[in-house]
Amino acid sequence: GPCTECSCAPGKEPDKDPSHTKKKENGDRLCVPKIFFGTRTHKQITQISRELKRTAYSCVPMTILSSRDYTCIHPVVSNSNNRNEMCVELLQGKHGKSCSFYHGVHKLSEHHALQPGPGLYQAWDIEDLVKLGRKLRACPYFAARELMVAADIVFCPYNYLLDPQIRDSMDINLKDQVVILDEAHNIEDCARESVSYGVTESQLRAAREELDFMVSNSIRQKHHEPLRAVCCSLI
């Protein structure tokens, strides 16, 4: 990723800052690693970003990665039970509609309140981002992801760091980065949760009915029959 100069001292000559001028043997600049700070809950991220605001590092470029449950502001999608799927469908233009908030994402990610600079910038939390997103009619979810490119510190829930699928979908690369896990004794439970899934009996029965329909209508039978057998055996 691109190197970002320390924003705490605007106008500072890069060659006066030894941490940014280490040279690799091939002459490339050595990029400063990002700090990924993982917490158990979204609420803890809010507490930590408020603490960051009170320190001398409040002006460090940062972002908070969060789910659409907390950051979607689309009036229909945000009130839906399957926000992820609806968001993806809108962005793909499946039903001839799109998301105007997504198309305005640069208005938020490039807004001066989120761009480190003298006297203006301060650490923010999800509420601040969503409030500004509503005001600008721009998507906080994708803005937060764009801000990760230049961020020195990235706050997120544990599973964004532990779950390889989420890491891929969020473009998180932990190689040569610093990872801090708050209350790390919770990691085992969190890792178990991320590979576990609970279903109710009524969900299983509904799934079996759908699979019955697929099989009886000869829709990809060889895929759906084994799934139906699993549903039946679990019921």
N, C-alpha and C positions, 0 to 999 in steps of 0.2 A: 504494500500500500504506500501512498505518498507520505513523505515525512512531513510532520507539522511542526512549525516553530513554536516554542513556548509562548503562550499568549499573555502570560502574567506580566511580561515586560515588553510592551509594544515598541516596535522600532529598534529593538536590540539587534545589534549586528550578529548574524549567526556564528561568525568565527570567534566571537567573544565568549561563547557558551561551550565549554569543553564537552558537555554531555552530548551535544549535537554534532561535534566535529570529528569524532572518532572515525578514522578511515579504515575501511576493510583493505585487505592486501590488494584487491583488484581495483582499488580507487573509488569504489562506491561509498556513498554516505551510509553510515550505520543508522538504521531507523530506531527511534526510541520505542520500546515495547508499550503496548496498551496494558492497562490494568483492568481485568474483568473481575468485578466484585459480585459474587453470587449470594443471594439471601434466600431464606425459606419461603417468605411470602411477599406479596406486592406491598403490603402495609409497612414492612420493614425497610423496603427501598425508600419509601417516603420519609421515614424517620432518619435514615442514613443520609439522604440528599439534603435534608434540613440541617443535619450536623455538619455536612461539608460546607454549607453556606456560611457557617459560623467560623470556619477556619481560614487560614491564610491562603488556602488552595481553592477558594470559592470561584476563582476566575479560570480554573483549568477546564479546557473543552471536555464536555461529558455528554453522555446520552443514557437513556433508560429504555431497555428493550422490554416490551410488555405485550400481552395478548390483545387481540381486538376487543375482548370483553371490557377492557379498561380504556381503550384508545379509539374505538370506532365512533365516528360522529354522524354517520349516514342515518337519516331518520328512520328508514325501514330496516336496514341491516342491523343497526345497533339494538333494535328491539326484537330481533329474531333469536331463535334458539340455536341456529346453525350459522353463526356469523361468518366463520371461515369459508364455508362452501358458497354462501351468498356473495361474499366479497369477491372470491375468485371468479364466480359466474359473471358478475358485473364487469370485472376487469377484462374478461374474455369477450364481453359483448354478446353473450349467448342469446339474450332475448331482445337484442337491438337497443339495449340501454347501456349506459356506462356510469361511472362515478365521478361527478364533478369535483368532489373533495380530493380524490386521488390525483386528478389532473392539475389541481392547485397546490400540490405538495411542496413545490419549490418555494412558494410564497411563505410557507412556514419554516422549512429547513434553512432558508437563506435570510430569515427575518433577523433584524439587528439584535433583538433581545436574546437570540440563541447563538449569535456570532460573537465569540470572545473579542473583547476590545476594552480600551481604557474606560473605567468608571461605569460602563453600561451593564456588562455581563455578570451574572451571578448564577451559581448552581441553581437548578430548577428541579421540580418534581413532576410526576405525571399530571397532577391537577393543573399545574401552571401550563403545561404543554397543551392539554386538552382545551383549557380556557382560551388560549391564544389561537388554537386550531379552529374553534367555533367562531371566534371573532373574524378570522381571515378566510373562513370556509375552506380550510385545507386539512388534509388527513394527518392526524398526529401519529398514527401507526407507522406509516411509511416515512414520515419525516424523521422519526426517531431512528429508523434504520439507516436513512441517508446520513444522519449526523454521526453514525458509528465510524464512518470512514476517517473523519478528522479528530475523533474523540481520543483523549488520553486515558479517560476512565469510563468504563461501560458497566452500568448497574443492570442486573437481571436476576430473575429467579434461578435457583439451582439447576432446574431441568433444562434450561437453555444451554448450560455448559455440559451437563451429564448425558443428555439424550442426543445420540448422533444424528437422528432425523431432524430434530429441531435445529441443531448446529448447522446442518446443511441448508435447511430452508431459510435460516436467518443469515447465511453467509458468515458464520462465526468461525474463524481460524485461530486456534489456540497455540499454534506452533510459535515458539520463542516469545510468547506473551506471559504476563504475570497473572496468576489466578489466585484470588482470595475468596475463601468460602467462610462466610459468617456462620457461627454456631455449627461447625462442621460435624458435630456429633449426630446431627440429623441426616447426614448424607446417606447412610445405609437405608433408612426408611424411605427417603426420597427416591433412591435408585430402584428400590423394590416397587414403589408406586408407579414409576415411569414405565415399567414393563408389565404392570398388572392392569386388568380391566374387569369391571364388574357389570354383570347384566342381570336383569330381573326375569322372573319366569314369564311375565306377560310379553317382554321384549323377545324372548326366545320363541314363544308361540306365534307372535306376529312375524318373526323372521321365517319360521317354518311354513306359515301360510303363503308368504311371498315366494319361497323356494318351491312349494308345491305348484304354485301357479306357473313359475318358470319351467319346471320340469314337464308339467302336463301340456304346456304350449311349445314344447321342444325348443326352448331358448337356452342355448349353450348347456345342454343337458350334462355333458361329462364334467363340467365345472360345478353345476348346481346340485347334482345328486349327492356327491360326497358331503357337501355342506349341509344338505337336508338331513343326511344320516347323523351328522354331528349334533345338530339341533335336537333331533328325535332322541338320541342317546342321552343328552343332557337333561331333556325334559323328563 
